[in-house]
Structures are given as C-alpha cells and as structure tokens.
C-alpha cells in the first residue's frame, strides 16, 4: 500500500510530503522538531484531517458531527486539556460521523493528556512509552467516545426505547444520543491507537471510559487498541454489533472490559492487566431485545504488587455471553468468578493458574470449561507496538 500525505504551509503546521510504501516502516519526517500545537475548540462539521507533524490539543468536548469524517494520520499525538463535569475534554464521534484513525505498528496514534510530554518526535524514534507520567496516573482528561445507529437493549418506565444518551455527555448535547436499527452501521476505523491517562470525573463518581462504544455497528473496524490507566473502564460497549480485535486494558480504575445493553459482537485476542475492579463486568440486556457477545483468546493478569482486581468475571443472571480460551494468572485469595449458574453464560477453556480452581469460583463448585493450568491463550506478539509491551509489563 502506498500512502501520500500533502500539507500546505500554514501558521499551525509545517509543509512536508511524506511517502511510505510499507505501513510497518517508520516514515522519515523531513522537518524533525518542527512540531506545532493546534488547539481545537469547535466541533468538526466537515471532513477534516489531522496531520502527524502537529499536536492537536482538545480544548473541550469536541464532536465529529453527522456527515463529517475526521481522519488522523499515523504518528499523530492528540492531547486533552484538564476539565471535569460538563467541561470534561473528550473526542466524541456522533451518530453518522466517522473517525478514521489508522496508525501503524511503527507509528501509532496517541490520545493522552496535556500533562504528558510525549511527542511525534519521540514516536519517530520508535519509543512509545510515556516519558514523564507513570502508567497508573489517570483521570487527567476524558476519552474517546464513538456512537452509532446499531440496535441497543434499553428501556424506561414506558417500555423499550431505541436510543438513549451516552454516559459522560450532558443530556443537553443531542450529539450524545446513540442507538437505532442499523446493525451494520459504519462509524469508521481505529487501528494502532493508544488512549492514556483519561477518565476524568464528570460528577457523582461517574467517569468517562478510555474507549466508549455506544450502539456501534459491525461496519466499524476497531483493532490494535491500547488503553492505559483510565479512571473508569478500559473499554465499555453499550449494545451494537462492533467487533474488537487485539486490545489491551492496563491499570483501569474500574473494569478492564465492560459490556451493557446486549452488545452482540466479539472481542478477540486481548490482554488485561490489573484493573482496580472487575476484569470483566458483563451485564445483561436492559430491554426486551437480547444478543449474545463472545470474548475469546485472552490473557489476564489479575493482580500485581501495586494493584489487585476484584472479581475475575462478573455477570448478571440474564447476561448472554460466551467466554472462550482465556488464561488468568496472578490470582489472589478472594478474587472469584462470581456467577456460574446464569443460563446464558458459557465457559470454554477458561484456565486459572491456581492449584484448586473451586477456591476461585463462587460457591466452590466444579464448572465444566473452567480448569487449572499454565497455558496462555492470547497471541501477545501483535502487541509489540504498545507501551505495555515496550515496558515489559505483558507476561
């Protein structure tokens, strides 16, 4: 594949032409050190591109509105300003909008806080680690929120509803609505994206997730994603049918992965590293509509010297999910699989690195599909581009 980037010389970005024939090869910036900062304060209402030689600073909640596409070049750094409550900074992709943030293994796209000193110039050296903030620093900005027109399971006092407001966005902002009837809806493409230090509090203990997917359809491609130290969940799905491949959630302040409102997609090949709450928080439908999701091929590190998770797997009585080929290690006493009698929950090849599996299952029962062992299940070689891998954290 051949990619050409052309930029005109303007006050906020240097002119250059970048040609790369191989997306896995680090491109050479002809103007090293010429990075500028552009502060974004207005919603994106027409097609727009963010270029790698510019650091983009989110000056508030920035929305890509319906009909607009935001394209972000490989190697671009986006930083959110500090802000809480209604002033929380975030990048929101509204229903009908698209985000095309496609990095490469040698040039990931980084979403982080203005307090982070990481730069495009650092990425050019192949060093993707945080230069000044530890990987457990969270809540310094919001996160990335993608909303779509796919089916969700939600209700109110009058019965089923097809659309609701996403958590973290004030109800006064209609761009926060998600849900619909198009399960193949396309909200864009994310690849080789690292989202760091987010999850600012918006009130009453409610924080923004690292990556929020509300009613996102199967036409959307999400692959090779790293979430580092988000104050709330790493990734949370609210209904929809989008699939996610190759994902890391490291040091989430709440759950590593959280599913709600009958998400019907698949999470395939993942690593979980020491969330503060549940490794998996898997909730059932909230309306009459139901769909089952699949979580498979993953490694989970449930605790470290600094942080210990709560439940290993937490489901509702009505959760429909298939958990397959998952290896959980560094398990401490009290960490359990909290429900194994829900009729819609299926376990296949769940391996706990412990001596007695029953000690880590609620009720101390034996469950087919959950065994003791020492065999990892994830293909971790695909994560070599991440901060987690470069720091030696992935086991």
ABEGO torsion letter per residue (X at the ends): XBBBBBBBBBAABBBBBBBBABAABBBBBABBGABBBBBBABBBABBBBBBAABBBBBAEBBBBBBGBBBBBBBGBBBBBBBEBEAABBBBBBBBGBBBBBBBBAABBBBBBBAABABBAAAAAAGBABBAABBAABBGABBEBBBBBABBBBBBBAAEBBABBBBBGBBAABAAABBEEABAABBAEBBBGBBBBGBGBBAEGGBBBBABBBBGBBAABBBBGBBBBGBABBABBBBEEABBBBGBBBBGBABBABBBBGGBABBBBEBBBBGBABBABBBBBBABABBBBBBBBGBBBBABBAABBBBBABBBBAABBBBBBGBBBBGBBBGBBBABAABAABBBBGBBBBBABAAAABBGGBBBBGBBBEABBABBAAAAAABAAAAAGABX
